[in-house]
Amino acid sequence: MADEKQQPERTMTARVGRDNQRYGPNGERLVAGVVALSADKTHVLLIQSSSSHTNPKKGWVLPKGGWESDEPTCSEAACREAWEEAGIICHVSRDLGEITEKRTEAQIKKYGTSAPRALYRFFEVEVKEERESWPERYKRGREWMGYLRAREALGARPELLEALERSGIKKGC
């Protein structure tokens, strides 16, 4: 269980770029993410991938992004990403552990020839507040989905599906 610390001030500006990005010992990009569950654990909050507003086929993902060098813990980075991408204030309830990159080299390289592999760390979180306005509101939609629908929506991203499976979501819904 994470410490009950004062939440950092939430800004309406999302971080961009990778100048402060942390990398692992093998050059992999360290990515922090959340699996935000409803209070009754029957639904998970998914967001549209950043390019889905121009290409609806891009689909749904879990809130996630780079762990930056000025963030003391990976869980803090995950909660910041949840705010920027999904507009939620959350509290970590459980560390879901590390998940290695599942995409092929070709899938990764479409983001640039020097794009690194990623090492993901996901956290199950309780949503304390869901705001109507957030930094990436105009480029990402969000939707609460039951397990079966979320599983289908994340099907093309096995690392995200693995995080969902590790969470405490009720799997019958």
C-alpha positions in Angstrom: 0.0 0.0 0.0 1.4 3.4 -0.9 1.9 6.2 1.6 -0.9 8.5 2.3 0.9 11.6 1.2 -0.3 15.0 0.2 -1.1 15.0 -3.6 1.1 17.3 -5.6 -0.6 20.4 -7.1 -2.3 19.5 -10.4 -1.5 21.6 -13.4 -3.6 22.0 -16.5 -0.4 21.6 -18.6 0.7 18.1 -19.7 4.3 17.3 -19.8 5.7 16.7 -23.3 9.0 15.4 -24.7 11.5 13.0 -23.2 14.2 15.3 -21.9 13.6 14.0 -18.3 12.8 10.5 -19.3 14.2 7.6 -17.1 15.7 4.6 -18.9 16.5 1.2 -17.5 19.9 -0.6 -17.6 19.3 -2.0 -21.0 18.2 1.3 -22.5 14.5 0.6 -22.2 12.1 3.5 -21.5 10.6 3.3 -18.0 6.8 3.7 -18.3 4.4 4.1 -15.4 0.7 3.4 -15.8 -2.6 2.9 -13.9 -5.4 0.4 -13.9 -8.2 2.7 -12.5 -11.0 0.5 -11.1 -14.5 1.6 -10.1 -15.2 1.3 -6.3 -17.0 -2.0 -6.9 -14.2 -3.2 -9.2 -16.6 -4.0 -12.0 -15.3 -1.3 -14.4 -11.9 0.0 -15.6 -11.3 3.5 -16.9 -9.8 3.5 -20.4 -8.7 6.4 -22.5 -8.4 6.9 -26.2 -4.9 6.7 -27.5 -3.5 10.2 -28.3 -3.9 9.8 -32.1 -7.4 8.3 -31.9 -9.1 11.7 -32.2 -7.9 11.7 -35.8 -8.0 8.0 -36.3 -10.8 6.2 -34.4 -9.3 2.8 -35.2 -6.4 3.6 -32.8 -8.6 2.6 -30.0 -8.3 2.5 -26.2 -5.4 2.2 -23.8 -4.7 2.5 -20.1 -3.3 5.8 -18.8 0.5 5.6 -18.9 3.6 7.5 -19.8 7.2 8.1 -19.0 8.6 8.1 -15.5 10.6 11.3 -15.3 13.8 12.0 -13.4 12.2 14.6 -11.1 9.6 12.1 -9.8 10.9 10.2 -6.8 8.7 7.2 -7.3 7.2 5.4 -10.3 3.8 5.4 -8.5 3.9 9.3 -8.5 4.6 9.2 -12.2 1.7 6.9 -12.7 -0.7 9.2 -10.8 0.5 12.2 -12.7 -0.1 10.4 -16.0 -3.6 9.4 -14.8 -4.3 13.1 -14.1 -2.9 14.4 -17.4 -4.4 11.7 -19.7 -7.6 10.7 -17.9 -8.5 13.6 -15.5 -8.5 11.6 -12.4 -7.0 12.1 -9.0 -6.1 8.7 -7.6 -4.5 6.7 -4.9 -2.4 3.7 -5.4 -3.9 0.6 -3.8 -1.7 -2.1 -5.3 1.6 -2.4 -7.3 0.9 -4.7 -10.3 4.6 -5.1 -11.1 6.7 -4.8 -14.2 5.6 -5.9 -17.6 8.0 -6.1 -20.5 7.4 -4.7 -23.9 5.3 -7.1 -26.1 5.2 -5.1 -29.4 7.5 -6.3 -32.2 10.5 -4.2 -33.3 8.5 -3.1 -36.4 5.6 -1.9 -34.3 8.0 0.1 -32.1 10.1 1.5 -34.9 7.0 3.1 -36.5 7.5 5.8 -33.8 11.0 6.5 -35.1 14.1 4.5 -35.9 15.6 5.2 -32.5 12.4 4.5 -30.4 13.4 2.3 -27.4 11.6 -0.7 -26.1 9.6 0.0 -22.9 9.5 -1.5 -19.4 6.1 -0.9 -17.9 5.1 -0.7 -14.3 1.4 -0.6 -13.5 -0.5 0.3 -10.4 -4.1 -0.5 -9.5 -5.6 2.8 -8.3 -8.7 4.0 -6.5 -10.2 7.0 -8.1 -10.7 9.8 -5.5 -12.0 12.4 -8.0 -12.9 12.5 -11.7 -12.7 16.0 -13.1 -14.6 17.4 -16.1 -11.5 19.4 -17.3 -8.0 18.0 -17.5 -4.8 18.6 -19.5 -5.4 16.2 -22.4 -9.2 16.4 -22.5 -9.2 17.7 -26.1 -7.1 14.9 -27.5 -8.4 11.9 -25.4 -11.8 10.6 -24.6 -12.3 8.4 -21.5 -14.8 5.7 -20.8 -15.6 3.2 -18.0 -15.8 -0.3 -19.4 -16.7 -3.7 -17.9 -14.0 -6.4 -18.0 -15.2 -8.1 -21.2 -15.4 -4.9 -23.2 -12.1 -3.6 -21.9 -10.4 -6.9 -22.6 -11.6 -6.7 -26.2 -10.6 -3.0 -26.5 -7.0 -3.8 -25.2 -6.6 -6.9 -27.4 -4.1 -5.3 -29.7 -1.9 -4.2 -26.8 -0.8 -7.4 -24.8 1.2 -5.5 -22.2 -1.9 -3.4 -21.3 -4.1 -6.5 -21.3 -1.7 -8.2 -18.9 -1.9 -5.2 -16.5 -5.7 -5.5 -16.6 -5.5 -9.3 -15.9 -3.2 -8.7 -12.9 -5.7 -6.2 -11.5 -8.6 -7.0 -9.1 -11.3 -6.2 -11.7 -14.3 -8.6 -11.5 -13.9 -10.7 -14.6 -17.6 -11.7 -15.1 -18.8 -8.3 -16.3 
